[in-house]
Structure formats: C-alpha cells, structure tokens
Amino acid sequence: MTTFAAAMAQRESRVVRFVRRAAVVAGCLYAVSFAWSICRRLRQILHIEARASSLVLAPGSAVGFDVIASGEVPNRIRLELVQGPRREVLLEQRARTNRIRSLDPRVFRYTPTVPITPALLARFRPGPATLRATGFGGQKLLHTPAPRIDELQVRLQP
C-alpha cells in the first residue's frame, strides 16, 4: 500500500510541482517581509543617540544626534538644549518614509550637526545642562509608541 504523498507525487507533472514549490517559496518570503514590517510599525525609532563634540559646550562646539528610523511613518526628531526651566529647540526634522512601506525593508539614518553660537549660549547660564534627542512615533496599528529619548549631560561655558 502506498502513502498519500507518494501517490500524489506520481500523479503530478513536473510543471505542477515546480509551480507549487515556487508558490511556497514566494509565500515564505512574503511572510518574512510581513513580520519585519509589523516589527517596524511597532518600533519606529530603532536607535537614537545625542552627540556632542565635547562635554563642555562653548561657541564653535557641534552637537547633533544619530537616529535610525524605520521609514514606516514620517517620525518627528527633535534636538534640544535644556537647563532648568529654560529649553531651546536646536533642530527639528521629519524622517523620510518608504514608498511601499509594507514591503520595503530599508531604514533611514540621520546624523545632522548644529554649531553652538554665542547668541545661543547667551540665553543660558554657565553650568550644567542637558542635551536631549527625542524621536516621536506616529500612530500605526491603533498604537502610538512612546517617544524614544536620549540625554547627554553637558556643561555650558560662554
């Protein structure tokens, strides 16, 4: 007595077996792409880091951030300098999105820098401050992720 699989293999032509296997491979590739897309929708800011050329900020110093965004939504990325109640937004930009968001696995990296000017430092007191990089997520799958924040403790020196 032959098994069902052996009986089916004898009845199928070579073309039908090839098409069936190709369909299974295509389905598996699409499933992997779909799983990565769901992960990117839930975790939109993959990496965030505040950067400074020196921990003592004086005129001419450069500050910035290193952000990797998923490309699912146009995430808002903000760099600000905070000292007590005083806060100054140094840079704010929107992340790019992929054209075909559910199938395109590429991520986008942003590494802009902003020079520290004497006019900016004049609005703050000399002393400790915080350089804060914040990545805001957008709503996807009825879920808005919490902002991802990275802070760097710096000292302001006029």
Order of alpha helices (4+ residues) and beta strands (2+ residues): alpha-alpha-beta-beta-beta-beta-beta-beta-beta-alpha-beta-beta
